[in-house]
């Protein structure tokens, strides 16, 4: 299914489905895209930039996969920037980017979630939650309840995304997790990335 949506290019963050994130937006085109979303059904396409320093990204400066998100709240600050709260809904692939003068719009192809279950997946999910607990203990920035919340997720895809959203890794690594549609592979990647981070933290 294809949708036409305003685009918000992200400089140094990758947003995952089911994730609620505050963003600070200063670029005129990005603010215009948010206003356009608010005027319609509050849907917007969030996609990371390859080079965060690029001020006016075109198609080549954006990754292929992002998320369709809902704008939950929009607050204009006195300095002209906008603080916005968005909730990622669903992965989508950037099919076509149209830049008019006001802001970027894109036609995006929605990507359905892949489900995975079975004994192997359950074991993998447990390993990932355990690994995350170790990671959270060493990484002081994470609230203690995050591990508990992750332990309550019973869907492999949602768990992989939640872990990916909460670990401090490079944008390119997060983007790789966003692009990987197989929940089992995504869990394995998240596990390996946490292992690397644990080595650093220790």
C-alpha positions as CSV (number, residue, x, y, z in Angstrom):
1,X,0.0,0.0,0.0
2,X,1.3,3.4,-1.0
3,X,0.8,6.7,0.9
4,X,1.7,10.2,0.1
5,X,3.1,11.9,3.2
6,X,5.0,15.0,4.3
7,X,8.6,14.1,5.1
8,X,10.7,14.9,8.2
9,X,14.4,14.1,7.6
10,X,16.1,13.2,10.8
11,X,19.7,14.2,11.4
12,X,21.0,11.9,14.1
13,X,18.2,9.6,15.2
14,X,16.4,6.6,13.8
15,X,12.8,6.2,15.0
16,X,11.3,2.7,15.3
17,X,7.7,1.5,15.2
18,X,5.9,1.7,18.6
19,X,8.5,4.3,19.8
20,X,7.4,7.7,21.2
21,X,10.2,10.2,20.7
22,X,10.5,13.9,21.4
23,X,12.2,15.8,18.5
24,X,13.4,19.4,18.2
25,X,12.9,20.7,14.7
26,X,14.4,24.0,13.5
27,X,14.6,23.7,9.7
28,X,11.8,25.7,7.9
29,X,11.0,22.9,5.5
30,X,10.7,20.4,8.4
31,X,8.5,22.8,10.4
32,X,6.3,23.2,7.3
33,X,6.1,19.4,6.9
34,X,4.9,19.1,10.5
35,X,2.3,21.8,10.0
36,X,1.1,20.0,6.9
37,X,0.8,16.8,8.9
38,X,-1.1,18.5,11.7
39,X,-3.5,20.0,9.1
40,X,-4.2,16.5,7.7
41,X,-4.4,13.2,9.7
42,X,-1.2,13.9,11.7
43,X,0.8,11.2,9.7
44,X,4.3,12.0,8.7
45,X,7.2,10.0,7.2
46,X,10.4,10.0,9.4
47,X,13.6,9.0,7.7
48,X,17.2,9.4,8.7
49,X,19.8,11.4,6.7
50,X,23.0,9.7,5.5
51,X,24.9,12.9,6.4
52,X,23.5,14.7,9.4
53,X,25.3,17.9,8.3
54,X,23.2,18.2,5.1
55,X,20.8,21.1,5.6
56,X,18.6,20.5,2.6
57,X,18.6,16.8,1.9
58,X,17.4,15.4,-1.4
59,X,16.5,11.7,-2.3
60,X,20.2,10.7,-2.4
61,X,20.8,12.1,1.1
62,X,18.1,10.0,2.7
63,X,18.0,6.3,3.7
64,X,15.5,4.1,1.8
65,X,13.5,2.9,4.8
66,X,11.9,5.0,7.5
67,X,8.8,4.9,9.6
68,X,5.3,6.4,9.2
69,X,4.6,8.2,12.4
70,X,1.8,10.1,14.1
71,X,2.4,13.6,15.5
72,X,1.1,13.4,19.0
73,X,2.0,16.9,20.2
74,X,3.5,20.0,18.7
75,X,4.8,22.9,20.6
76,X,6.3,26.1,19.1
77,X,9.1,27.5,21.2
78,X,9.9,31.2,21.5
79,X,13.2,30.8,19.4
80,X,11.2,29.6,16.4
81,X,12.1,25.9,16.8
82,X,9.4,23.3,17.3
83,X,9.3,20.6,19.9
84,X,7.3,17.7,18.7
85,X,6.3,14.3,20.1
86,X,6.0,11.6,17.5
87,X,5.0,7.9,17.7
88,X,6.4,5.5,15.1
89,X,3.7,3.3,13.6
90,X,5.0,1.3,10.7
91,X,8.1,0.8,8.6
92,X,7.9,2.2,5.1
93,X,10.1,2.3,2.0
94,X,10.7,5.6,0.3
95,X,9.4,5.2,-3.3
96,X,9.5,8.7,-4.6
97,X,10.5,12.1,-3.1
98,X,8.9,15.3,-4.3
99,X,10.3,18.6,-3.1
100,X,8.0,21.5,-3.5
101,X,9.0,24.9,-2.1
102,X,7.4,24.5,1.3
103,X,8.5,21.0,2.3
104,X,9.3,17.5,1.1
105,X,6.6,15.0,0.4
106,X,7.1,11.4,-0.4
107,X,5.2,8.5,-1.7
108,X,6.0,5.6,0.6
109,X,5.3,1.9,0.4
110,X,4.1,0.5,3.8
111,X,6.0,-2.6,4.9
112,X,4.0,-5.1,6.9
113,X,5.4,-6.5,10.1
114,X,6.7,-10.0,9.9
115,X,5.7,-12.3,12.7
116,X,7.9,-15.0,14.2
117,X,7.3,-17.5,16.9
118,X,8.3,-20.9,18.2
119,X,10.7,-22.2,20.8
120,X,13.8,-20.9,19.2
121,X,12.4,-17.4,19.0
122,X,11.2,-17.5,22.6
123,X,14.8,-18.5,23.7
124,X,16.3,-15.8,21.6
125,X,13.9,-13.2,23.1
126,X,14.9,-14.3,26.6
127,X,18.6,-14.0,25.7
128,X,18.1,-10.5,24.3
129,X,16.2,-9.4,27.4
130,X,18.9,-10.8,29.7
131,X,21.6,-9.1,27.6
132,X,19.7,-5.9,27.8
133,X,19.5,-6.1,31.6
134,X,23.3,-6.4,31.6
135,X,23.6,-3.5,29.2
136,X,21.2,-1.3,31.3
137,X,23.1,-2.0,34.5
138,X,26.3,-0.7,32.9
139,X,24.7,2.1,30.9
140,X,23.6,4.6,33.6
141,X,21.5,6.6,31.2
142,X,18.7,4.1,31.0
143,X,15.8,4.1,33.5
144,X,15.7,0.9,35.6
145,X,12.2,0.0,34.5
146,X,13.1,-0.2,30.8
147,X,14.4,-3.8,31.3
148,X,11.1,-4.7,33.0
149,X,9.0,-3.2,30.2
150,X,11.1,-5.1,27.6
151,X,10.6,-8.4,29.5
152,X,6.8,-8.0,29.1
153,X,6.9,-7.7,25.3
154,X,5.7,-11.0,23.8
155,X,6.1,-10.1,20.1
156,X,9.6,-10.8,18.6
157,X,9.4,-7.9,16.2
158,X,8.3,-5.4,18.8
159,X,11.0,-6.6,21.2
160,X,13.7,-6.2,18.6
161,X,12.5,-2.7,17.8
162,X,12.2,-1.7,21.5
163,X,15.8,-2.9,22.2
164,X,17.1,-1.2,19.1
165,X,15.4,2.1,20.2
166,X,17.0,1.9,23.7
167,X,20.6,1.1,22.9
168,X,23.3,3.7,22.2
169,X,24.7,2.7,18.8
170,X,25.6,4.6,15.6
171,X,22.8,5.8,13.3
172,X,24.0,3.4,10.6
173,X,23.7,0.4,12.9
174,X,20.2,1.5,14.0
175,X,19.2,2.0,10.4
176,X,20.5,-1.6,9.6
177,X,18.1,-2.8,12.4
178,X,15.3,-0.8,10.9
179,X,15.9,-2.3,7.4
180,X,16.1,-5.9,8.6
181,X,12.5,-7.2,8.4
182,X,13.1,-10.7,9.9
183,X,12.5,-10.4,13.6
184,X,14.9,-13.3,14.5
185,X,17.7,-11.7,12.5
186,X,16.9,-8.4,14.0
187,X,17.1,-9.8,17.6
188,X,20.4,-11.5,16.7
189,X,21.8,-8.2,15.4
190,X,20.6,-6.3,18.5
191,X,22.2,-9.0,20.7
192,X,25.5,-8.7,18.8
193,X,25.4,-4.9,19.0
194,X,24.8,-5.0,22.7
195,X,27.7,-7.4,23.1
196,X,29.9,-4.9,21.4
197,X,28.7,-2.0,23.6
198,X,29.1,-4.1,26.7
199,X,32.7,-4.7,25.8
200,X,33.2,-0.9,25.5
201,X,31.3,-0.2,28.7
202,X,33.2,-2.8,30.7
